[in-house]
Amino acid sequence: MKEAHIEILFQYREAFASDNEPLWAIKGHEVDIILNVERAYPPPLRTPAHPASPRAREALESHIDELMNPGVVRKVGHNEEVEATAPVIITWHNDKSSMVGDFRSLNTYTIPDRYPIPRIHETLTQLSKERFITSMDALKGLNQNFLTPHARKLLRIIAHCGIYEYLRIPFGIKNAPSHCQRMMNTIFPHELSEGWLIISIDDIIICSETWKLNLERLSLVLKKILQVNMNIYLKKCNFGFHELKALGHVVSGLSLGFDKNKVVAVLLKQMPQNKKQMMSLLRLSSYYRQHLKHLAINSRSLYGLYDQQTVFEMTHQRI
């Protein structure tokens, strides 16, 4: 990294954070949830806690503590009225646990926000024309957005240890990507219209033809990031590269390729055993359709399996 680059990063050092640092909150962009039902809310929005094993309970308590410390959730008092609750789900991968609120019922009653998310193909095509590329990620992007008091009352999770209310956007709720995209477009309107800044939800990418211009544009973006009180995840930043991984692809000023690690993940996927797994595989394949010859033709028979009138059965003819 060159000296000029270090000077800019030092000047705006407060914008960068790591996992262990306090999480900031973006100013002026509170999120609300609008339902298509009136109070009193229907029973699916008042779901009790799921049964949990001792191991899952211990993991859940640990995750709750992690969310309370940075102010992502708060515990609901016994004297507070509770109109909506969602259970939590604990999942395990390689002996490591994850927690997520089960907001599927809430999402069913939420009026959808149709704000557009950038088309990945158009974004990548634009990136492949630039010589210098800088990429940054907002730290826990969703959690940097505060919720309105109304939305908080709808986003309450229930567990064996009590009821907790989200103060910031959690993962798994409808319209969160649309809100984040609208917010970013509002913060950076001129930069986006000039075409050198690309934002996909919480991924920020700066493009330029020259190194000097990349530095100037980085400085402009970081200045605005500080103004709105946003945190950038330093660990995931890449500054002034000719080639880097972005949005699941490898991008440079000369070409556009795919991330080999992502391809390996696709190849290692097990044969779909049901319609849900089949659609997951087809969506993943579609993401890389520009690198897959005749994908539409070759996958036509597989899409047929997703039809409601079709009994799911994998055969050599379909493969």
N, C-alpha and C positions, 0 to 999 in steps of 0.2 A: 504494500500500500504506500502511495507516494505521500510526501510531506503535506502537500496542499489538501489532500483528502483527510489526513489526520487532523489538520487544523479545523476543517468544517465539522467533523464528528465531535471534536472537543468543544467547539462553540455551542453545539446543540446536544451536548451529552445528556442533558436532563430528559430528552425525548426517548432515550434507550433504557431498557430494563431487562432484567433476567427473571427466572421463575421465582426466586426467593424474595424479590422486592415487592413493596406495596403496589397494588394495582390502581392506576388512575381511573378517572371516569370522564368520558367525553362530554364537553359542555353543550347544552342547548339542543339535544337530540333524544329526548325521552321517548320511550316506546310504549304504545298503548295496544290493547287487544280488543277488537270489536267482535262481539258475538252475534249470531243470527237468532238468538233466543233471549227472552226477557227473564228477569228474576221472578219467582224463585227458580234456581237453575235445576235442570233435569238430573235424575239420579246418576247418570254416567259421569257427571262432573263432581260427584261427591263419593269418590271411591275410597274404600278403607285400605290400610296398609297390607302389603303382601306378606305371607308367612316367610320367615327367614331363619336359616340355620345359625348356630352360634358363630360360625366362621364368617358368614355374610353380615351378621349384626356387627361384629367387630370391624369389618371393612367399612360398613356403612357409617359407623360412628367416626371413623378416621376421615372419611371423605367429607362428612358434615363439618368437622373441625377445620378442614382445609378450606372450605367455602366460607365459613364464618369469619376467619381471621382477616381476609382481605375485604370483607363486607359484601360478599356476593349474596349471602342469605342471612336471615335473622330468625331467631326462635320466636314463634307466636305465643303470646301470653295466654294463660288459662282464662282470663277475663275477656278475651277478644272474640268477637263473633266470627265464625268460620262458615263460609258458604260454598267453597269449592276446595277439593283436595285431590291430589294425584299420588298414586303409589310410586315408589322408587324401584328400580331394577339394578341388581348387582350382576355384572358379567365378569368372567375370568378369562384371561389369555396369558399363557405361559406363567401361571401362578400369580399374575398381577391383576388386581381388581379395578373395575371402573364402575362409576355410579351415574345413572341418568334418570331423570324424572319421566314417568310414563304419561306423556301429555297427549296421547293419541285421541282420547275422548275430547279433550279441549280443542285440539286441531280440527276435529270433525265439525265443531260448532263455531269455529273461527271464520269470519268472512275473509276470503283470500285477498291478498295484496298482489296485483298483477304487475308491479313495477319490474321492468325488464333487467335481466342479468346479461352482461356482455356475452356474445357468442364466442366461444373458445377459439374456433377456427379463424375468425376475423382477427382476434387479438394476437394469435400466434403468427399469422401472416404479417401483421404489422411489425412484430418483434423481429422477425427474420430479416428485415431490411436495415436494421440498425447495427452500427459498429460497436457501440458501448452500451451496456445494459446494467442497471442497478436494480436489485429486487429487495423488498423489505416486507415483513409481515407485522400486522398489529398483534401485540401480545394478548393472547386469549381474547381475540377481537370481539366476540359477542359479549363477554363479561365486562367490557369497558362501557357498555351502554346501559344507562339507568332506565328503569321502568316507571310508568306513571303509577300513582297510588291505586288506581282502578285495576291496572294490569297485575300489580303485585298480589292483590287479593285473589286473583284467578290462578296465580302461579305459586300455589302452596303445596308442598310435598308432605306426605305423612309417612311416618316410620314408627318402629317400636319405641324410639326415644323421643317422640314428640312430633309437632307440626312446625315446619320451617317455611318461611316466605322468601322467595327470590326478590332481591332488590335490583338485580341486573339481569340482562337477557340470559337465559339458560340455553343449553343445547337441546335441540329436538322440538322447538316450537315452530309452528307455521309462521311464515312471513318474516322470520328473522333475516334470511339472506336478502330479501327485497328491501327491508329497512336499512340494512348495512350498506347496500349498494346506493340507495337514495341519499343516505347521509354522506357517503364519500363523494358522490357526484355534486352535492351541495357545497361541500368544503373546498373542492378543487374544480370549479366549473371552467375557468379559463385554461388551466393546464390540460384538462381533458379535451376541450374543444380544439386546442392547438395540436393535439395528436401525439405529443411526446410523453404523456403520462397515461398509463394503463392501470385500471383498478378493477379487480374481480373480487368483489365482496371485501375481504380484508387483505388481499395481496396487492402490494403497491409496486409498480414497475416503471422505472425511468429510462427513457431511450434517448440516444443522441448519436450524431455523426462524429463528434470529436470528444476527446477526454475533457477539455476545458469546459465545454458546454454541459457535459454530464455533471461536473462539479457544481456549476452555476444552478442547474436545475435541481440537484440534490439539496442545495442550500435553500432554495425557494420552498421546496416541499417540506423540509424539516422545520422551517420557520412556521408554516401553517399548522403542522402537527403539534408544535408546542402551544400555539395560540388556542387550539381547541382542547388541549389537555389530553392528547392521545399518547399511548405508550407503544413503542416499537420493540419487537423481540430481537435483541442484538444477535442472539445465537443463529438466527435464520436470515441474517442480512448478507447480501453479496454486492460489493461495490465496484462498479466500473469494469465488469468482465466482458470479454469478447464472446464468450460462450458460457451459458449456465443453464441449470435446470429450472424450468418455470412451468407451472400448470401441468405437470406430468410429462413435459416434453423437454428435449434438449434444443436450445435456441441459440443461433449465432447470426452474425451479419451475412453469412454465406449460405446457411442452410437451416432447415427445420427437420429435426428428427424426433425419435421417441426415446423416452427414458428406458434403458434396458432393464432396470430393476422392476419397473412397472410391467414390462412384457413378461418377465420371469414370473411375476405374481399371477398374471393371467394364465400362463402355461401350467402353473402348479395348482390351479383351482381344480377342485374335484368335479366330477361329472355331476351336473344338476340332478337333484333327486325329486324336485317338485317345481311347480310353476313360479314360485317366488324366487328360488335360486336361479331358474332359467332366465327370468327377466333381469336379475342382477348381473348375470354374465353378459347378456345382450347389451345392456346399457354400458357396461365397461368396454365391450368391443366397439360399440358405436362411438365412444370417446376418441378412439384411435382409427376411425373409419378412413381418414385420408391416407393412412399407411397400409390399409388392408384392401387389396384388389377384389373387386366384385363382392364386397361384403353384403350388400343388399340381396344379391341373388343367392349367395351361399347360405345366408341365414334365414331365408324365407320360410323354409320348412320348420325351423326352430321357433319362429314367431307363431307359426300355426299351433304349436303346443300350448301357447298362452291363451288361446281362445277358450271362453267359458264352456263352450259346448264340447270341447275336446278332452278326452281322457289322457292324462299325462303318461306317456310311455316312450322312453328313449329307444330308438332302433338304429341300426347301421344305416338305413336309408336316410334318416333325418340327419345323422352326423355327416 
